[in-house]
Amino acid sequence: MGYWGWRPLVFGLFISTWVVGCNIVTDNNVPSAAPSAYPRVTLTVGRLPTAQVSAAPTRAAPTGIVRPQVTELSSPAPSEYVIQPGDTLAEIAAQFDLSVEALERANGSAVTLVPGQTLAIPSTLPLVVQPPTCYETHPGHVLCLGRVDNPLPFPVEGVSLEVRLLEADGSVYQTDSSAVEQSAIPSGSFAAYQATFEANESDFASADASLLSADAGTDDRFVMLLIQDLQGKSSDGRMVVSAVIYNPTNQNAELLRAFVTLLDHLGRVIGYRVVTFDSGTILDAGANMPLEIEVTPQASDAAPDTLLYIEARPLEN
């Protein structure tokens, strides 16, 4: 069996489960990245059968590989500073224990210091950002996938960032705004981000990303769920990922979205998909519901890891 079984991580908001042997690819909100249309999520009755994992088809090697790094992260509702005559960015940044780069990211790179105007002063959180791995999905279109890790003892929400394609000399070729689509990144977990560019792999040398904003989250807005029997099998060049979602609480839950992120053996995001449940999809207290999602890989790995993350909100019984 080419998977690790299930291992839920409950963070108050959501659940996360790791398994070996699945390959996932971005779908929602990235029209240029998807090689073909995907089917809707299939919710079936009863327990899904055991699935066998097969090797994914080989695709072109990813580009733009950079080691994960700790970056400064700003709040989406930062405080403000009124610019005084004679102020410099370096002095303002030092006053608030920030780098000049973090101050520029919060206000735009072309900051003009006009007395009387205000600057957004970001608060910093020690999140970890992995610069993206980029894939040429078809000529003239590049999909970049990366991850943001949350080592903090609380969830973070509203994470946004800027993704850049770089020339060989480090100059910026193109930029794109991006955001973590998950409502929150649980403590000790991570979430994927994505960006698309009209470019070819030969047009740039590498890629990086800068986190722009985030906020401290809470643990009481979502239902705690568990995922069981997470498995994957190949079918006609695609992967079918199946799992059983279980509601161990005494509250009925409305299922909102499922997030699947595929990592290679170096921890790089090689696939990502977001699926929205039909409105009114309810998982009763103490009940379970099998889930099946068909996806297509961007790249292959001998033993990829998969994170399945479910958002669900409580309903009054």
N, C-alpha and C positions, 0 to 999 in steps of 0.2 A: 504494500500500500504506500504510495508516494506522498504521504502527508503526515503531519505531526498529530493529527487529531484536533481536539479543541482545547482551548485554554483561555477562558473569558477573563477579561479585566474589567471590573465594574468601577466606574468613576463617578457615580451619582447621576451624571448626565446620561451617559450612554454605555455601551459595551464594546470591547475590542477583542478580536480573537485572531491568533496567528495560526497559519497552517502552511505546509510545504507542498508545492506541486501544482499551483494554479497560475494562470497567466491572464491578466486583466488589461484593458486598454481604455483610454479616455473615450467618453461618448458625449455626454450632455454639454451643451454650450460651446462645442468646438467643431463646427461644421467642417473645417478644412482637415481635421485630424482623422475623422472616421473613414476607413476605407469603404464601408458600405453601411446600410441601415441596420440597426439592431432591433431585435424583437423586444417587446415589453417584458417586464418582470412577470414571471409565472408563479402564482401562488396556488399550490396544490393541497389536497387534503391527505393527511396521514404522513408517515415518515418516509423520507426519500430513500431510495435504495443506495447501497454502497457504490461509490464510483471509483473507477480506476484512473490513475493519473498517467498521462502520456507526455512525451516531450513536445514542446511547442515548436512551430516552424521557425527556422532561423531567419532573422531580418538583418539589415545592415547594422554594423556596430555603432553605438551611440557616440556623440561628440560632446565636447564642452565639459569634460569631467573635472570637477574641482572638489577638494576636500571640504567636508562640513566645517562651518566656522560659527563662532558666537558673534552675534551682531546686536547693536542697540535697537530697541523696538519702542515705538512711540504709542501713546494712547490716542484713540480716535477723538477724544474730547480733551485736547491739551490745554494747559494754561496759556496765558498770553503775556507778552512783555511789550511795553510801550518804548519804542526806539527813542533814545536820547541823542542830542547833538554830540558828535564825536565817537559814537559807539562803533565798534567793529564786530564782525561775526565771531572772531576768535575770542574777544573779551566776553561777549554774551554767552557763547558756548561754555567758556570756562566758569562763568558765574553760575550756570545751572548744571555743571559737571557733565557736559555733553561734548561730543566731537563736532567740529564744524560740519562734517558730512551729515550727521544726524539732524542738525539744525537745517541744513539745506534740503534734506529729504522731506522734512515736515513743512517747508515753505516754498519749495520749488528751487531748482538749482540756480536760477537767475535772481537771487535775492538782492533787492535794493534797500539800503538803510536810509529811509526817509524819516527824519524826526517827527514824532507824533503818530506815526503808523505803528501797527502791532505785528509782532512775530508770534507764531505758534511755538510754544515751548513743550516739546514732547517729554513725557515721563518714560523712563527706560525699564525694560524687563529683560532678564537674561535668557531669551529664547535662542535656539540654535537653528540656523537656516542652512540647508544644503543647496548650493547652486544647482541649476537644472542640468539634466541630461537632455540633449536635443535630438530629434529624429526628423528626417525629411520624409513626410508622409506621402507626398507626391511632388513632382517637380514644381518649384516655386512656392512651396508651403512647408514650414518647419513647425513642429510641435515641441515645446520644451516643458519637461516635467521635473518637479523638485519636491522637497518636503520641508516642513517646519516642525521642529521638536520642542515639546514643552517640558522642561525639567522641573518646573515649579510645583509646589504642593497644592495648587488650585488650577482650575481650568482657565483658559484664555479665550476671548471671543473677538470677532471683528478683525481678524488678521488680514492685512493687505500688504502688498509689496510691489516693487518695480523689478521687472526682468529685463536684462540687457544682453544683446549679442555684441561681442567684442571683436575688434580687429586684432591682428597679430601683435601690434604695438600697444594694445590695451585701450585704444580709443573706442568709443561707442559707435557701433554700426546701426543698431536699431534698439528701441526701447518699447516696452508694453506694460501697462498696468495689469495687475493680477490680484487675486484674493483667494484665501482659503474658503472653499464653499461650505465646509462644515460650520454649523453655528458656533461650535466651540471645539478647542483641542483639549481633551482631558489631561489631567496631571499625569506625567510620565509617559504620554503617548505622543503621536505625531499626526500630521495631516498633510495631504498633498496639495500642491498648487500647480497651475498650468498656464501657459501663454502660447499664442500662435503668432507667427510672423510670415509675411510674404517675402521669402528668401530661399536660397539654396544652401546646402551644407558648405559648398565651396566659397560662399560669400563672407563667412566669418570664421574666426579661429577658436572661440570659446564662448561661454555664457556665464553670467553671474546674476545674483538677485540681491536686492536690499529690502529689508522689512520696513514698512512705512508706519503701520499702526496696529494696535491691539488694545484690548482692555481686559482687566481681571473679570472672570465669570463667576457664576454661582452654581451650586450643585442641586438646586431644588426645582428647576423648571422642566425637567424631563424625567421620564420613567426609566428605572433601572431594568434593563433587559439582559438576557443571556443568549449566547449563540452556541448551538450544539451541532456536532457532526458536520463541520465545514469541510467540504471535499471539492475536488475538481477533476474533470476528465476532458480530453480533447475530442473534438467532433468536427470533421471537415475543415481543419485548420483553425478552428476557434476553440475556446474553452468554455465549458459549462460548469459554473460554480453553484454548488447547492449547500444549503444549511437549514437548520431548524431554529427558528426564533422562539424563545420561551420567555413568558412574562411571569416571574416569580413573585410579583408584588400583589397586593390586594386592590390595585387600581386597574381599571381598564385603560388601554393605551391606544392612541391613534398613531399608526405608523406613518412617518413623514418621508424620510429618504434613507437610502442605503448607499454607503460609500465603500468602494473596493479599491485597494491600492496594492500594486504588485512591486516587490523589491527584488533586485538581483542579489548575488552573494556579497556585494560590496555595500549593500544598503541603499543603492540608487533606485529611484522610481523609474520603472520600465513600463508601467501601465497604470491606468486610473480610469474609473468610471463612476458616475453618479446616477442613481436611479430614483425617480420619484414614485412613490406609491399612489395608487388611485385615491382620490378624496374619499374619506370615510372608511378606509381600511382599518379595522379595529382588531386588536389582540386582547381578548378578555383576560382578566386576572386569573392566573393559574393555567392559562392555555398556551398551546404552542402552534406554530404555523410554519410549514416548510416554505422555503424560498429558493428559486432557481433563476440565475442570471447568465445569459450567454454573452460572451465578450470575445474580442480579438486581440492578440498580443502585438505590441510594437517591437519587441525584441525577445529573444529566448535566453533562458538560464537553466543550468542543470538542476537546480533546486531552489526555485524562487519562493519567497515568503509572501503571504497575503494577509493584509489587515482588512477585516470586515467590520464596519462601524455603522450602527443604526441610530437614527434619531426618532424618538417617539415621545409624544406629550400625553400627560394624564387626562383622563376624562372622569367626570362625575359618575359614579355608579348609580 
